[in-house]
Amino acid sequence: MAQQQSSMIFVGIRGMVLALETSSGAEVWRTKLEGSYFVNVVVDGDAVYAGTFGKLFCLSAASGTIRWKNELKGLGYGFVTIGLAGQSSLPAARAQMETDGAASAAASVAIMS
């Protein structure tokens, strides 16, 4: 059964990336990467980007299949951090805070009535 990305959480650990169901924590897939124990993970649409041991990988969010790998030649084997152009969690967090605040205010009014 295919999982929707929004119902999965992606974890980087011990040289692997895992996809887990958010509702149960059940493992959907696991992909072993060439590299070290620390794996940095960023998700963008149907792509999971994982950086480890001086290498960057792009995996399918649905299956964990490695789409491509970049050896980052000449840059060593240190930790890899990842950023996506035009991506920010701040607007989403701000929108959620506004929604939570509106719900809280409505609940206060209902209690006072």
C-alpha positions in Angstrom: 0.0 0.0 0.0 1.5 3.4 -1.0 1.8 5.9 1.8 1.2 9.6 1.4 4.2 11.7 2.3 2.1 13.8 4.7 1.4 10.7 6.8 5.1 9.8 7.2 8.0 11.1 9.2 11.6 10.7 7.9 14.4 9.9 10.3 18.2 9.9 9.7 20.1 7.6 12.0 23.2 5.3 11.9 23.9 5.9 8.2 20.3 5.2 7.2 17.1 7.0 6.4 13.8 5.5 7.6 10.2 6.5 6.8 7.7 5.9 9.6 3.9 6.2 9.7 3.0 9.2 11.8 -0.2 7.4 13.1 1.5 4.3 14.4 5.3 4.7 14.2 5.4 1.6 11.9 8.4 1.5 9.5 7.4 2.0 5.9 10.9 1.7 4.3 14.6 1.9 5.3 17.5 2.9 3.0 21.2 2.3 3.9 23.4 5.1 2.7 27.2 5.2 2.2 28.5 7.2 5.1 28.6 7.7 8.8 26.2 7.5 11.7 24.9 11.0 11.6 22.4 11.7 8.8 20.8 15.1 8.1 17.4 14.9 6.4 15.3 17.5 4.6 12.0 16.8 2.8 10.8 18.7 -0.3 7.7 17.4 -2.0 8.3 13.8 -3.1 12.1 14.1 -2.5 14.0 13.3 0.7 17.5 14.8 0.8 20.0 13.2 3.1 23.5 14.3 3.9 26.1 12.1 5.5 29.9 11.6 5.5 30.5 14.3 2.9 27.9 13.0 0.5 24.4 14.2 -0.5 21.6 11.8 -1.6 18.2 12.3 -3.0 15.7 9.6 -2.2 12.1 9.0 -3.2 9.8 9.8 -0.3 7.4 7.1 -1.4 9.9 4.2 -1.6 13.3 5.2 -0.3 14.9 4.5 -3.6 18.1 6.5 -4.2 17.5 8.8 -7.1 20.9 10.3 -7.2 24.1 10.8 -5.2 26.6 13.6 -5.2 30.0 12.8 -3.7 30.8 16.5 -3.0 34.3 15.8 -4.3 37.1 17.8 -2.7 35.1 18.9 0.3 36.0 16.2 2.8 33.9 13.9 4.9 32.5 16.3 7.5 28.8 16.8 8.5 26.5 17.9 5.7 23.8 20.4 6.4 21.0 21.1 3.9 18.9 24.1 3.0 16.3 24.5 0.3 15.9 27.8 -1.7 12.6 29.5 -1.0 11.7 27.1 1.8 10.9 28.3 5.3 9.0 26.8 8.2 8.4 30.3 9.7 5.3 31.2 7.6 3.7 27.8 8.4 4.5 28.1 12.1 3.1 31.7 12.1 -0.1 30.5 10.4 -0.5 27.7 13.0 0.0 30.1 15.9 -2.7 32.4 14.4 -5.0 29.4 14.0 -4.3 28.3 17.6 -4.8 31.8 18.9 -8.2 32.1 17.1 -9.3 28.8 18.5 -8.2 29.7 22.0 -10.1 33.1 21.8 -13.3 31.4 20.5 -13.1 28.9 23.4 -12.7 31.7 25.9 -15.8 33.5 24.5 -17.8 30.3 24.6 -16.8 29.6 28.3 -17.8 33.2 29.3 -21.2 33.0 27.5 
